[in-house]
Amino acid sequence: MQSADGSSRRNPGSGGAGAAAPRIAAVEVAVPPYRYTQEEIAETFAATSLPDDDRRRMLARISANAGVRTRHLSQPLHRYQELADFTDANSAWCTTACALGEEALRAALHRAGIAAERVDLIASTTVTGLTVPSIEARLAERIGLREDVKRIPLFGLGCAAGAAGLARLHDYLRAFPEQVAVLLSVELCSLTVQRGDTTTANLVASSLFGDGAAAAVVLGADRTEPAPGPRMLATRSRLYPDSLSVMGWEIGADGFTIVLSPDVADIAEGELSKDVTGFLAERGLVPADIASWVCHPGGPKVIEAVERGLQLPDGSLAHTRRSLSSLGNLSSASVLDVLRRTMHAPPPPGSPGLMTAMGPGFASELVLLDW
């Protein structure tokens, strides 16, 4: 069926794949209590880490153009100077990550009406701290998960991991449609910022990233509990060649040092748009058919590049911009926050949606949704 604007308006869930599609029952976000304006964070970082006036002026410009109004941090601002080394920072990460992770998980399970003992699989993702046992193992007994719960701890996917985690839950629940799976993302980006690093990449990171956790509850197609979120119909992963240096960490004695190339926006405009159009075309869809774009807020330049590459109408990424403005970039948790916001104001039933996120690899993840 062709519409007046040239879009196909095909229902992506009309085939057999839709009948077995897992459905998202709930998404919740938890943030630390320490909330600061962008100006407060920039001024503190400049005063404690940037003795050079040129670097301070550059930070001020980057901070003002980051699209961020407020952020939540895992520690009070004055506390960061007291973290002597990576051991201190990672210890603070573990304590706060467990508290926020528990809060997000409990809230998501409560909203979904699912008791913790009914969860069959839990996946967790982070790229901002290290702990063994992994975070979902530390929380399992605290929130009442069964002893035989399956666990998938993910590390290293970065900003793409919110979409990638849901994609892996989709794959699992297609095989076990009678089961329940949850995804937990915890990212405390402020604890990775290097105070002695005056590179542009670190100034961008200190201006862009925030702290928070998100949890999603997903039901297999055979579950009968109500699930107000979209169905997940299909997924696509893409690993780009010759791109290992685009984004990531250099990990050493001081912890995580940011690797961030200015090429991210160019890749988003060119490569991501090709991946999206190809992915949709295989299902008889074009970008104009998509009623809800659940896009990770990489930053203003990346958002604008996605809009240009896909020729999106004004307002298509409004939830993405609002998430960035109020919380900053929460790495893997951000796209889940955008999904949460979209679920609060969903498109009409039967509308197709698309979740997109990019991260280290360099890589992208796509999830086709049906509302």
C-alpha positions in Angstrom: 0.0 0.0 0.0 1.5 3.4 -1.1 0.6 6.6 0.7 0.5 10.1 -0.8 4.0 10.9 0.6 5.5 7.9 -1.1 5.8 5.7 2.0 4.6 2.1 1.9 2.6 2.2 5.2 3.0 -1.6 5.5 2.3 -3.1 8.9 5.6 -4.7 9.8 4.0 -7.1 12.1 1.6 -8.6 9.6 3.7 -11.7 8.9 4.7 -14.8 10.9 7.6 -13.0 12.6 5.2 -10.6 14.3 3.2 -13.4 15.8 6.2 -14.6 17.7 7.6 -11.2 18.6 8.6 -10.4 22.2 6.9 -7.3 23.7 8.5 -4.7 26.0 6.4 -4.5 29.2 8.2 -1.7 31.0 11.3 0.5 31.0 12.4 2.6 34.1 15.3 4.9 34.7 17.1 5.7 38.0 19.5 8.6 38.5 21.7 9.6 41.4 20.4 12.4 43.7 23.3 14.8 42.8 21.9 17.0 40.0 24.0 19.9 38.6 23.6 22.4 35.8 26.0 22.2 32.9 27.6 25.4 34.0 28.3 24.2 37.5 30.0 21.0 36.2 32.1 22.9 33.6 33.3 25.5 36.2 34.3 22.8 38.7 36.2 20.7 36.1 38.0 23.8 34.8 39.0 25.0 38.3 40.3 21.6 39.3 41.8 20.2 36.1 42.6 22.9 33.6 45.3 25.4 34.6 45.6 26.6 31.0 43.3 29.5 30.0 43.0 28.3 26.4 41.8 24.9 27.5 39.3 26.5 29.9 37.9 28.6 27.0 37.7 25.6 24.8 35.8 23.7 27.6 33.4 26.6 27.9 32.6 26.5 24.2 32.3 22.7 24.1 30.1 22.7 27.2 27.8 25.4 25.9 27.3 23.6 22.6 26.8 20.1 24.0 23.0 20.2 24.1 23.0 19.4 27.8 21.2 21.5 30.4 21.5 19.4 33.6 23.2 16.1 34.6 23.1 13.7 37.5 26.4 12.6 39.0 27.1 9.6 41.2 29.1 11.7 43.6 28.9 15.3 44.9 31.1 17.6 42.8 33.6 18.1 45.6 34.0 14.4 46.1 35.7 13.7 42.7 38.9 15.5 43.9 39.1 13.1 46.8 39.2 10.0 44.5 42.9 9.3 44.5 43.1 6.7 41.8 41.3 4.1 39.7 40.8 1.9 42.8 38.9 4.6 44.6 36.9 5.5 41.5 36.0 1.9 40.7 35.0 1.2 44.4 32.7 4.2 44.2 31.4 2.9 40.9 30.5 -0.5 42.4 28.7 0.9 45.4 26.6 3.4 43.4 26.0 1.0 40.5 24.5 -1.6 42.7 22.2 0.9 44.4 21.0 2.5 41.2 20.8 -0.9 39.4 18.6 -2.3 42.2 16.4 0.8 42.1 15.9 0.6 38.3 15.2 -3.1 38.3 12.7 -3.0 41.1 10.9 -0.1 39.4 10.7 -1.8 36.0 9.5 -5.1 37.5 6.9 -3.3 39.6 5.6 -1.3 36.6 5.4 -4.5 34.5 3.6 -6.4 37.3 6.3 -9.1 37.2 7.6 -10.7 40.4 11.4 -11.0 40.5 11.2 -14.8 40.8 9.4 -15.1 37.5 12.5 -13.7 35.6 14.2 -16.4 33.5 17.1 -14.4 32.1 18.8 -11.2 33.1 21.4 -9.3 30.9 23.4 -6.5 32.3 25.6 -4.0 30.5 28.1 -1.3 31.5 31.3 0.2 30.1 32.1 2.5 33.0 33.2 0.2 35.8 34.5 -3.3 36.6 33.3 -5.8 39.1 33.5 -9.6 39.4 31.0 -11.1 40.2 29.2 -9.0 37.7 26.5 -6.5 38.7 23.5 -8.7 38.0 25.0 -11.5 40.2 25.5 -9.0 43.0 21.8 -7.9 42.7 20.2 -11.3 42.1 19.6 -12.3 45.8 18.9 -8.7 46.8 15.9 -8.4 44.5 14.8 -12.0 44.7 15.8 -13.5 41.4 15.8 -17.3 41.3 18.9 -19.3 41.8 18.6 -20.8 38.3 18.2 -17.4 36.5 20.3 -17.2 33.4 22.8 -14.4 33.3 24.4 -12.5 30.4 26.9 -9.8 31.5 27.9 -7.6 28.6 30.9 -5.3 28.6 32.5 -3.2 25.9 29.5 -2.3 23.7 29.3 1.2 25.1 26.6 3.5 23.8 25.3 0.7 21.5 24.6 -1.7 24.4 21.1 -0.5 25.3 19.9 -1.5 21.8 22.2 -4.5 21.6 21.0 -5.8 24.9 17.3 -5.6 23.9 18.2 -7.2 20.6 19.8 -10.2 22.4 16.7 -10.5 24.6 14.7 -10.5 21.4 16.8 -13.4 20.1 16.5 -15.4 23.3 12.7 -14.9 23.7 12.1 -15.9 20.1 13.5 -19.3 21.2 11.7 -19.4 24.6 8.5 -17.4 24.1 7.0 -18.5 27.4 9.8 -16.8 29.4 10.6 -13.4 30.9 13.8 -11.5 30.4 15.2 -8.2 31.8 18.0 -5.9 30.7 19.9 -3.8 33.2 22.1 -0.9 32.1 24.3 1.0 34.6 26.6 3.7 33.4 28.5 6.1 35.8 30.4 8.0 33.2 31.6 10.8 35.6 33.8 8.2 37.4 35.8 7.6 34.3 36.7 11.3 33.5 40.5 11.8 33.7 41.3 15.0 35.6 44.8 15.1 34.1 43.8 14.7 30.5 43.4 18.0 28.7 42.7 16.5 25.2 39.7 17.7 23.3 38.2 14.2 23.5 38.3 14.4 27.3 36.8 17.9 27.3 34.0 16.6 25.1 33.4 13.6 27.4 33.4 15.8 30.5 30.8 18.0 28.9 28.5 15.3 27.5 28.2 12.2 29.7 26.1 11.8 32.8 25.3 9.0 35.3 22.3 6.8 35.5 20.8 3.3 35.2 17.9 1.8 33.2 16.0 -1.5 33.3 13.7 -3.0 30.7 11.3 -6.0 31.2 10.6 -8.0 28.1 7.9 -10.8 27.7 8.0 -13.7 25.3 5.1 -13.9 22.9 3.4 -16.7 24.8 3.1 -14.6 28.0 -0.3 -13.3 28.8 0.6 -10.4 31.1 -0.3 -6.9 29.7 2.7 -5.2 28.0 2.0 -1.7 26.8 5.3 -1.3 25.0 6.2 -2.2 21.4 6.9 -5.6 20.0 10.4 -6.3 18.8 10.2 -7.7 15.3 13.7 -7.9 14.0 17.3 -6.8 14.8 20.4 -6.0 12.9 24.0 -5.6 14.1 26.8 -4.0 12.0 30.5 -3.9 12.7 32.3 -1.3 10.6 35.7 -2.1 9.1 38.8 -0.2 9.9 37.1 1.7 12.7 38.6 0.4 16.0 40.0 3.9 16.8 36.7 5.8 16.4 35.5 5.3 19.9 36.5 3.4 23.1 38.8 3.3 26.1 42.5 3.1 26.6 42.6 1.2 29.9 45.6 1.6 32.2 46.7 2.4 35.8 44.6 5.6 35.8 41.4 3.8 34.7 39.5 4.6 31.5 40.9 7.2 29.1 38.4 8.2 26.4 39.0 7.5 22.7 36.6 9.6 20.7 37.1 10.6 17.0 35.3 13.5 15.3 34.4 11.0 12.6 31.4 9.7 14.6 29.0 12.2 13.1 30.2 11.5 9.5 29.7 7.7 10.1 26.2 8.4 11.5 25.2 10.4 8.5 26.6 8.1 5.9 26.9 4.5 7.1 24.1 4.4 9.6 21.6 5.9 7.0 22.6 3.2 4.5 22.2 0.5 7.2 18.8 1.8 8.2 17.4 2.1 4.7 18.6 -1.4 3.8 17.3 -2.9 7.0 13.9 -1.4 6.4 13.8 -2.2 2.7 14.1 -5.9 3.5 10.8 -5.6 5.3 9.0 -3.5 2.7 9.5 -0.3 4.6 11.1 3.1 4.0 12.2 5.7 6.6 9.0 7.7 6.0 7.0 4.8 7.4 8.7 5.0 10.8 6.4 6.7 13.3 8.8 6.7 16.2 12.6 7.0 16.1 14.1 5.7 19.3 17.7 7.0 18.8 20.6 7.1 21.2 21.6 10.8 21.8 25.3 10.6 21.0 25.5 14.4 21.0 24.2 17.4 19.0 26.4 16.8 15.9 25.4 13.1 15.8 21.7 13.8 16.2 21.9 16.4 13.4 23.8 13.9 11.2 21.2 11.2 11.7 18.5 13.7 10.8 20.3 14.7 7.6 21.2 11.2 6.6 17.7 9.9 7.0 16.0 13.1 5.9 13.8 13.0 9.0 11.0 15.6 9.5 11.4 18.2 12.2 10.7 16.8 15.7 11.4 13.2 14.8 14.2 13.0 17.5 12.5 15.2 20.1 12.6 12.6 22.8 16.3 12.1 22.0 17.1 15.8 22.4 15.1 16.0 25.6 16.9 13.0 27.1 20.3 14.6 26.2 19.2 18.0 27.6 18.0 16.7 31.0 20.4 13.8 31.7 23.3 14.1 29.3 24.6 11.1 27.4 24.1 8.1 29.7 26.0 5.7 27.3 24.0 2.4 27.1 21.2 3.7 29.3 20.3 6.7 27.1 18.5 4.8 24.4 16.4 3.1 27.0 15.5 6.4 28.5 14.4 7.6 25.0 12.3 4.4 24.7 10.8 5.1 28.1 9.8 8.6 27.0 8.3 7.2 23.8 6.3 4.6 25.7 4.8 7.5 27.7 3.5 9.1 24.5 3.4 6.3 22.0 2.4 6.5 18.3 -0.9 4.9 17.2 -1.2 1.1 17.5 0.2 -0.7 14.6 2.8 2.0 13.8 6.3 0.9 13.0 9.3 2.2 15.0 13.0 1.9 14.9 15.6 1.9 17.7 19.2 2.8 16.8 22.4 3.2 18.7 26.1 3.3 17.8 29.1 2.5 19.9 32.7 1.1 20.1 33.7 -1.3 17.4 32.8 1.0 15.7 29.3 -0.6 15.5 25.6 0.0 15.2 22.5 -1.8 16.5 19.0 -1.6 15.0 15.8 -3.0 16.5 12.5 -2.8 14.4 9.5 -2.1 16.7 5.8 -2.5 16.2 3.6 -0.3 18.5 
